[in-house]
Each structure stands twice: as structure tokens, then as C-alpha cells.
Amino acid sequence: MTSNLYYIKRPSTLKENAPLLIMCHGYGSDENDLFSFASELPEELFIISLRAPYAMQPYGNAWYAINFDAEKGKWSDDEQAKQSVDFISEFIDYACKTYAVNPDSLTLLGFSQGTILSYAVALTYPKKVRNVVALSGYINEAIIPDSIEEKDVAHLNFFCSHGTVDQVIPVDWARKTPVFLNALDVNHVYKEYPVGHGVAPQNFYDLKDWLKQYI
């Protein structure tokens, strides 16, 4: 079995049944971006950072196209996004078969576009995911199932955060997330920080403390 996505990894200190953390970067970035967090995260985590499948010019990668056409306004290629959801789902299967990890302890950590995908993977393939760390993103209902059964997502845990002055993804979009998760009775934390489209130091400390509880 081969991987459908390029990735880099940091092995766990555990020899077997390691909790797995898969990172999904934002639009125009690459696998090295979020991987800079790895040295600060618990040593027992087996960490994999993915590179999104679509190369951009002159550099960077995307999980799906975003068109900034002035006439149409900003719009996302939802079909391409759904394809990337499947790519990540298939990668989870690959990683769990390839490495000595615990398939019942998988965390997705995303930023921006990577967060949108992480939400979608967890809500589309909930049996494959346990936790989601969702930084500076939102739930795009166009790329998740029309109906979600509460019993299918009852085990999921979400840490969601957003900057109050985010100029890329409005904080109002993120504020719909806890409403959505409350309706499904899903365990979650939602926090805001006085920053733009990025991860404040306090945000990082909070997500680290949260992770220690759930891995």
C-alpha cells in the first residue's frame, strides 16, 4: 500500500499503539508549516504532516482551488475539496497500516483550509477520527454529508479556535461552529484570541493542554 500524499513524520517514543496526529496545512503552504509545532507536542504522539495535493505557482500547495475572480467574488471548488477529503481518509488507512499507531486514537490538526478539510473528514468518516484541533477555519456544509447521525459522532472531540480580527476567514464564520456541534451534542471547546489569521502563543498553549487530555 502506498501513500497518495507526500508527508513528513516524527516518530513516537512508544514502540506500539502510539496516538497518531495528522497535520493539514493551509492554502498556499506546505508540510513544513505546522510541522514546526512538532517539537513542542507530547513525545508519545506519532506526528505526520501532509502536503496538499495541488501544487500552486510559484510555490505552495492547496487542498482545493480558491478563485479570487472579481466578477464572481471569492469561491471555493467544493468538488475538489471533497476529493481531498477522500485523499485524507485514504491516507489515514495507509498510516494505520504502515506505522505502529493506535487507529482508535487519531487526531487531525488543521489550519485554515486544512481545518476546513479536517472538519469534513471527521464528519464524513467519523469512525476514523477521535479528535480534531481546528485552527482558524470553519465548517463548510457543502462538503459534508447532508445528514449526520448523533450516534456516529458521539465519540468525537473538537478544539476550535479563531482570531477575532482574522482578515482571511471572518470570525463570524467560525462562530457558527459551536452552534453546529451543539446541535449534534458533540464535545467541543471554542476559543477566540485577539489576533488575525494565525496562531497566538496562548492559542498554542491552550491546544497543547487540550491535547494532553484527549490523546
TORLUMFI-491467 format. One line per 5 residues: number of its first residue (from 1); their letters; for each residue x, y, z of N, C-alpha, C, CB. Coordinates in steps of 0.1 Angstrom, whole numbers, plus 2048, in hexadecimal, padded with zeros to 3 digits. Glycine has a CB too. Layout:
BEGIN
NUM) a) X:Y:Z:X:Y:Z:X:Y:Z:X:Y:Z  ...
% end
This chain:
BEGIN
1) mtsnl) 808:7F4:800:800:800:800:809:80C:800:7F6:800:80C  806:816:7F7:80E:822:7F7:806:82E:7FA:814:824:7E8  80D:839:7FE:806:845:802:802:84D:7F6:80F:84D:80B  7F6:853:7F6:7F1:85C:7EB:7F6:86A:7EE:7E2:85B:7EA  7FC:86D:7F9:800:87A:7FC:80F:87A:801:7F7:881:807
6) yyikr) 816:884:7FE:824:886:803:823:88A:812:82C:890:7FB  82C:886:81A:82B:889:828:839:888:82F:821:880:830  83A:88F:83A:846:88D:843:841:889:850:84E:89B:844  84A:883:859:845:87D:865:84F:87E:870:842:86E:863  84A:87E:87D:852:87D:889:84D:870:890:851:88A:891
11) pstlk) 855:866:892:851:85A:899:84E:85D:8A8:85C:84F:898  846:854:8AD:843:854:8BB:84E:84E:8C4:835:84E:8BE  84E:851:8D1:857:84A:8DA:851:83C:8DD:858:852:8E7  844:83A:8DA:83E:82D:8DC:841:824:8D1:82F:82E:8DE  843:817:8D3:847:80D:8C9:83A:807:8C2:84F:802:8CF
16) enapl) 82F:809:8C9:823:804:8C3:817:80B:8C9:821:7F5:8C6  80C:80B:8C1:7FF:811:8C6:801:820:8C9:7FA:80A:8D2  809:827:8C1:80B:835:8C4:7FF:83D:8BF:818:83A:8BC  7FB:847:8C6:7F1:850:8C1:7F6:858:8B5:7EC:85A:8CC  7EE:859:8AB:7F2:85F:89E:7EC:86D:89C:7EE:856:892
21) limch) 7F5:876:898:7F0:884:895:7F4:887:887:7F7:88E:89F  7EA:88A:87F:7EC:88D:871:7E9:89C:86F:7E3:885:867  7F3:8A3:869:7F2:8B2:867:7EE:8B5:858:7FF:8B9:86B  7E5:8BF:857:7E0:8C3:84A:7E2:8D2:849:7D1:8BF:847  7EC:8D7:841:7EF:8E5:840:7E5:8ED:838:7FD:8E6:839
26) gygsd) 7E7:8FA:838:7DE:903:832:7E1:906:823:7DE:910:839  7D8:90D:81D:7DA:911:80E:7E7:918:80C:7CE:919:80A  7EE:913:802:7FA:91A:7FD:807:916:806:7F8:928:7FE  805:90D:80F:810:909:818:815:8FB:814:80C:90A:827  81C:8F5:81E:821:8E7:81B:822:8DF:828:82F:8E7:814
31) endlf) 828:8D3:827:828:8CA:833:831:8CF:83E:82D:8BD:82E  83A:8D9:83B:844:8DD:845:83E:8E7:84F:850:8E4:83F  833:8EE:84B:82D:8F8:852:828:8F4:860:821:8FE:84B  81E:8EC:861:819:8E7:86E:823:8DE:875:80C:8E0:86C  82C:8D7:86D:836:8CE:873:83F:8D5:87D:83E:8C7:868
36) sfase) 840:8E2:87C:848:8EA:885:843:8E9:893:849:8F9:881  836:8E4:895:830:8E2:8A2:835:8D5:8A8:821:8E2:8A1  83A:8CC:8A0:83C:8BE:8A5:845:8BD:8B1:842:8B6:899  850:8C5:8B1:85A:8C3:8BC:854:8C8:8CA:866:8CC:8B9  849:8CF:8C9:842:8D4:8D5:836:8CB:8DA:83D:8E2:8D3
41) lpeel) 833:8C1:8D2:828:8B9:8D5:82C:8AC:8DC:820:8B5:8C8  823:8A5:8E3:826:899:8EB:82E:88F:8E3:81A:893:8F1  839:88A:8EA:842:880:8E3:83B:873:8DF:84E:87D:8EC  831:870:8E6:82A:863:8E2:822:864:8D5:821:85E:8EE  820:86F:8D0:819:871:8C4:821:86D:8B8:814:87F:8C2
46) fiisl) 81C:865:8AF:822:863:8A2:81C:86D:899:81F:854:89C  825:876:894:820:882:88D:823:881:87E:826:88F:893  819:883:876:81A:884:867:815:891:862:813:878:860  81D:898:85A:818:8A4:854:817:8A2:845:822:8B0:857  80B:8A4:840:808:8A2:831:80B:8AE:829:7FA:89D:830
51) rapya) 80E:8AB:81C:80E:8B6:812:801:8B4:809:81B:8B4:809  7FA:8BF:808:7EE:8BF:800:7F1:8BB:7F1:7E7:8CD:800  7E8:8B5:7EA:7EA:8AF:7DD:7EC:8B8:7D2:7E0:8A6:7DA  7E8:8C5:7D3:7E8:8CE:7C7:7F3:8D8:7C8:7DA:8D4:7C5  7FD:8D7:7C0:808:8E1:7C0:803:8EE:7BA:814:8DC:7B8
56) mqpyg) 808:8F9:7C1:805:907:7BC:811:90D:7B6:7FF:90F:7C8  80F:917:7AF:81A:91F:7A9:81C:92C:7B0:819:920:799  828:931:7B3:835:92B:7B1:838:920:7BB:83F:935:7B0  831:920:7C6:834:916:7D1:828:914:7DA:840:91B:7D9  829:90A:7E2:81D:907:7EB:814:8FD:7E5:816:914:7EE
61) nawya) 80A:8F9:7ED:801:8EE:7EA:7F3:8F1:7EF:806:8E1:7EF  7E9:8EB:7E9:7DB:8ED:7ED:7D4:8E0:7EE:7D4:8F7:7E4  7CA:8DF:7F7:7C1:8D4:7F8:7B6:8D5:7ED:7BB:8D2:806  7B3:8E1:7E9:7AA:8E3:7DE:7AB:8F2:7DA:79B:8E1:7E3  7A7:8F4:7CE:7A8:901:7C8:79F:90C:7CE:7A6:901:7B8
66) infda) 7A4:918:7CF:79C:923:7D3:79E:92E:7C8:7A1:929:7E2  793:932:7C3:793:93C:7B8:790:949:7BD:789:938:7AD  799:953:7BA:797:960:7BF:792:96A:7B4:7A4:965:7C5  78B:964:7AA:786:96C:79F:77D:978:7A4:77E:963:795  780:984:79F:779:990:7A4:76A:98F:7A1:77F:99C:79D
71) ekgkw) 766:989:795:758:989:791:750:97F:79A:756:985:783  756:973:79C:74F:969:7A4:751:96A:7B3:754:95B:79F  75B:972:7B7:75E:973:7C5:767:967:7C8:752:973:7CD  769:965:7D5:772:959:7D9:769:94D:7DA:779:95D:7E6  76D:942:7D4:766:936:7D5:76F:92A:7D5:75B:934:7C9
76) sddeq) 76B:91F:7DB:773:913:7DD:76E:908:7D4:773:90F:7EC  777:8FF:7D0:774:8F4:7C8:770:8E8:7D1:780:8F0:7BE  763:8E7:7D4:75F:8DE:7DE:761:8CF:7D9:750:8E0:7E1  760:8CD:7CC:762:8BF:7C7:770:8BB:7CA:75E:8BE:7B8  77A:8C4:7C7:788:8C1:7CA:78A:8BF:7D9:791:8CD:7C4
81) akqsv) 783:8C7:7E1:784:8C6:7EF:77F:8B8:7F4:77C:8D0:7F6  774:8B3:7EE:76F:8A6:7F2:779:89B:7EE:762:8A3:7EB  780:89D:7E3:78A:893:7DE:796:893:7E8:78F:897:7D0  799:89F:7ED:7A4:89F:7F7:7A0:899:805:7A9:8AE:7FA  793:89A:808:78E:893:814:790:884:813:77F:896:816
86) dfise) 78E:87F:807:790:871:804:79F:86D:804:78A:86D:7F7  7A7:876:7FF:7B6:874:7FF:7BA:872:80E:7BD:880:7F9  7B6:87B:817:7BA:87B:825:7B5:86E:82B:7B5:887:82C  7A8:86B:828:7A2:85E:82E:7AA:852:82A:794:85D:829  7AE:852:81D:7B6:846:818:7C4:846:81F:7B8:847:809
91) fidya) 7C9:853:821:7D7:854:827:7D6:84E:836:7DC:862:827  7CB:851:83D:7CA:84C:84A:7CB:83C:84A:7BC:850:851  7C4:836:841:7C5:827:840:7D3:823:83D:7BC:822:834  7DA:82A:834:7E8:827:831:7F1:828:83D:7ED:830:826  7F0:833:845:7F8:836:850:7F6:82B:85B:7F6:844:856
96) cktya) 7E9:828:85D:7E6:81E:868:7EB:810:864:7D7:81D:86A  7ED:80D:857:7F2:800:853:801:800:853:7ED:7FC:846  807:80C:851:816:80D:84E:81E:80F:85B:818:818:845  818:816:865:81F:819:871:819:813:87E:820:829:873  820:812:888:81C:80C:895:814:816:89D:828:807:89D
101) vnpds) 808:81A:897:800:823:89E:7F2:81D:8A2:7FD:82F:894  7EB:824:8AB:7DE:820:8AF:7D3:826:8A7:7DC:824:8BE  7CD:81E:89E:7C2:824:895:7B7:82A:89D:7BD:819:88C  7B5:827:8AA:7AA:82C:8B2:7AE:839:8B9:7A6:822:8BC  7BA:83E:8B6:7BF:84B:8BC:7C5:853:8B2:7C9:848:8C8
106) ltllg) 7BD:858:8A8:7C2:860:89D:7BC:86F:89F:7BD:85A:890  7C6:878:89E:7C2:886:89F:7C6:88D:892:7CA:88D:8AB  7BD:895:88D:7C0:89E:881:7C2:8AC:887:7B4:89D:877  7CD:8B2:882:7D0:8C0:886:7D1:8C8:879:7DD:8C1:88E  7C8:8D1:877:7C8:8D9:86B:7C9:8E8:86E:7BC:8D6:863
111) fsqgt) 7CE:8EF:863:7CE:8FE:864:7C7:903:857:7DC:903:865  7BD:90C:858:7B7:912:84D:7B0:908:844:7C1:91B:846  7B5:907:837:7AF:8FE:82E:7B1:8EF:833:7B6:8FF:820  7BC:8ED:83A:7BE:8E0:840:7B4:8DD:84B:7CC:8DF:846  7B0:8E7:852:7A5:8E5:85C:798:8E2:856:7A4:8F2:865
116) ilsya) 795:8E9:84B:788:8E6:844:788:8D8:83F:787:8F0:837  793:8D3:83B:794:8C5:837:793:8BB:843:7A1:8C2:82F  79A:8BF:84E:79A:8B7:85A:78C:8B5:85F:7A3:8BD:865  784:8C0:860:776:8BF:864:76F:8B5:85B:76F:8CD:863  771:8B7:84E:769:8AF:844:76D:8A0:845:76C:8B4:836
121) valty) 77A:89D:847:77E:88F:849:777:889:855:78D:88E:849  778:890:860:772:88B:86D:763:889:86C:775:895:878  75C:892:865:74E:891:864:749:887:859:748:89F:862  752:885:84F:74F:87B:844:753:86D:848:755:880:837  75E:86C:84E:764:85F:852:766:85E:861:771:85C:84A
126) pkkvr) 75C:860:869:75E:861:878:765:855:87E:751:864:87E  763:849:878:769:83D:87F:778:83E:87E:764:831:878  77E:846:875:78C:846:874:793:850:87D:790:849:865  78B:859:883:791:865:88A:78C:865:898:78D:872:883  794:86A:8A1:790:86B:8AF:790:87A:8B3:799:864:8B9
131) nvval) 79A:881:8AF:79C:88F:8B3:79F:898:8A7:7A7:891:8BE  79A:8A5:8A8:79E:8AF:89E:7A2:8BC:8A5:792:8B2:894  7AE:8C1:8A1:7B3:8CE:8A5:7B1:8D7:899:7C2:8CE:8AA  7A7:8E0:89A:7A3:8E8:88F:7A7:8F7:891:793:8E7:88D  7B1:8FB:88A:7B7:908:88C:7B3:911:880:7C6:908:88D
136) sgyin) 7AC:91C:882:7AA:926:878:7A2:921:86C:7B7:92D:874  798:919:86E:790:914:863:781:914:867:794:906:860  779:90D:85F:76B:90C:861:765:8FF:85B:763:919:85B  759:8FC:85E:753:8F0:858:74C:8F4:84B:748:8EA:862  750:8EF:840:74A:8F1:833:740:8E6:831:755:8F1:827
141) eaiip) 733:8EA:832:729:8E0:832:727:8DA:824:71C:8E6:837  72C:8E0:81A:72B:8DB:80C:734:8CF:80A:72F:8E6:802  73D:8CC:813:747:8C1:810:745:8B6:81B:755:8C6:810  73A:8B7:823:738:8AC:82D:72A:8A6:82A:738:8B2:83B  727:89A:830:71B:894:82D:70F:89D:830:71A:887:834
146) dsiee) 704:89B:829:6F8:8A3:82B:6F2:8A0:839:6ED:8A0:820  6F3:893:83D:6EE:890:84A:6F8:888:852:6E1:887:849  6FA:88B:85F:704:885:867:6FD:87F:874:70F:88E:86B  6FF:872:876:6F8:86C:882:700:86F:88F:6F7:85D:880  6F9:873:899:700:877:8A6:709:86B:8AB:6F6:87B:8B0
151) kdvah) 703:85F:8AA:70A:853:8AF:717:851:8A8:701:847:8AE  718:855:89B:724:853:893:730:85C:897:721:854:884  72C:868:89D:737:872:8A0:738:874:8AF:733:87F:899  731:86B:8B7:731:86E:8C6:73E:86D:8CC:727:863:8CC  748:866:8C6:755:864:8CC:75F:86F:8C9:75B:856:8C8
156) lnffc) 75B:878:8C0:765:882:8BB:767:88D:8C5:760:888:8AE  773:893:8C4:777:89E:8CD:77D:8A9:8C4:780:89A:8D8  779:8B5:8C6:77E:8C0:8BD:784:8CB:8C6:773:8C6:8B4  78F:8D0:8C2:795:8DD:8C7:795:8E7:8BC:7A3:8DB:8CD  78C:8F1:8BD:78B:8FB:8B2:78F:908:8B7:77C:8FB:8AD
161) shgtv) 797:90F:8AE:79C:91D:8B2:79C:926:8A6:7A9:91C:8B9  79B:933:8A9:79B:93D:89E:79F:94A:8A3:78D:93E:898  7A5:952:89A:7A9:960:89D:79D:969:89B:7B5:964:895  79C:972:8A5:790:97B:8A4:792:986:899:78E:982:8B1  79E:988:894:7A0:991:88A:7A6:98A:87D:7AA:99D:88E
166) dqvip) 7A2:97E:87B:7A6:976:870:7A1:97D:863:7A1:967:870  7AA:981:85A:7A7:988:84E:7A5:97E:842:7B2:992:84A  7A8:971:844:7A7:967:839:79A:95F:83A:7B3:95D:83A  797:95A:846:78B:953:849:784:95A:854:78D:944:84D  779:961:852:772:969:85C:76E:961:868:765:96F:856
171) vdwar) 770:967:874:76D:960:880:75F:95C:881:771:969:88C  756:963:87B:748:960:87A:745:952:874:740:96A:873  74E:94E:86B:74C:941:865:750:936:86F:755:93F:858  75A:939:877:75F:92F:881:755:92E:88C:76D:933:886  74E:939:88F:744:939:89A:738:930:898:740:947:89D
176) ktpvf) 736:92C:88B:72C:923:888:72F:914:88C:728:923:879  73C:912:88E:741:904:891:73B:8FF:89E:750:904:892  73C:906:8AA:737:900:8B6:728:8FE:8B5:73A:909:8C2  721:906:8AE:712:904:8AC:710:8F7:8A5:70C:910:8A4  718:8F5:89A:716:8E8:892:719:8DC:89B:720:8E9:886
181) lnald) 724:8DD:8A3:728:8D2:8AB:71F:8CF:8B7:737:8D4:8B0  71A:8DA:8BC:710:8D9:8C7:703:8D1:8C2:70C:8E7:8CC  6FF:8D4:8B6:6F3:8CE:8B0:6F5:8BE:8AF:6F0:8D3:8A2  702:8BA:8AE:705:8AC:8AD:709:8A6:8BA:710:8A9:8A3  709:8AF:8C5:70D:8AB:8D2:71B:8A5:8D2:703:8A1:8D8
186) vnhvy) 724:8AC:8CB:732:8A7:8CA:73B:8AF:8D4:738:8A9:8BC  744:8A9:8DB:74D:8AF:8E4:756:8B9:8DD:755:8A4:8EC  757:8C5:8E1:760:8CF:8DB:763:8DA:8E4:759:8D4:8CE  76E:8E1:8E1:772:8ED:8E7:774:8F7:8DC:780:8EC:8EF  76F:903:8DE:770:90E:8D4:777:91A:8DB:763:912:8CD
191) keypv) 782:91F:8D5:789:92A:8DB:78C:935:8D0:796:926:8E2  78C:941:8D5:791:94C:8CC:79D:953:8D2:785:956:8C9  7A5:959:8C9:7B1:960:8CE:7B2:96D:8C6:7BE:957:8CB  7B8:978:8CC:7B8:985:8C5:7C3:986:8BB:7BA:990:8D0  7C2:97D:8B0:7CC:97D:8A6:7C5:97C:898:7D6:971:8A8
196) ghgva) 7CD:97D:88E:7C8:97B:880:7C8:96C:87C:7D1:983:876  7CD:969:870:7CC:95C:86A:7D9:955:86E:7CA:95C:85B  7DA:950:87A:7E6:94A:87F:7E3:943:88D:7F2:954:880  7EE:93E:893:7EC:937:89F:7F4:93E:8AA:7F2:928:89E  7ED:944:8B3:7F3:94C:8BE:7FA:942:8C8:7E9:955:8C5
201) pqnfy) 805:947:8CF:80B:93E:8D9:801:938:8E3:816:946:8E0  7F8:940:8E8:7EE:93A:8F2:7E6:930:8EB:7E6:946:8F7  7E2:932:8DF:7DB:928:8D7:7E2:91B:8D6:7D8:92D:8C9  7EF:91B:8D4:7F7:90F:8D3:7F8:908:8E1:805:912:8CE  7FA:910:8EB:7FB:90A:8F9:7ED:903:8FC:7FE:915:904
206) dlkdw) 7E2:90A:8F9:7D5:904:8FB:7D3:8F7:8F4:7CA:90E:8F8  7D7:8F7:8E7:7D5:8EA:8DF:7DD:8DF:8E4:7D7:8ED:8D0  7EA:8E3:8E9:7F2:8D8:8EF:7EC:8D2:8FC:800:8DE:8F2  7E7:8DB:904:7E1:8D6:911:7D4:8CD:90D:7DC:8E2:91A  7CD:8D2:903:7C1:8CA:8FF:7C5:8BC:8FA:7B9:8D2:8F4
211) lkqyi) 7CF:8BC:8F1:7D4:8B0:8EB:7D8:8A5:8F6:7E0:8B2:8E2  7DF:8AA:900:7E3:8A1:90B:7D8:899:911:7EB:8A9:915  7CC:8A0:911:7C0:89A:918:7BA:88F:90F:7B6:8A4:91A  7BC:890:901:7B4:888:8F8:7BC:87D:8F0:7AD:890:8EF  7CA:87E:8F0:7D1:874:8E9:7D3:868:8F2:7DF:87A:8E4
% end
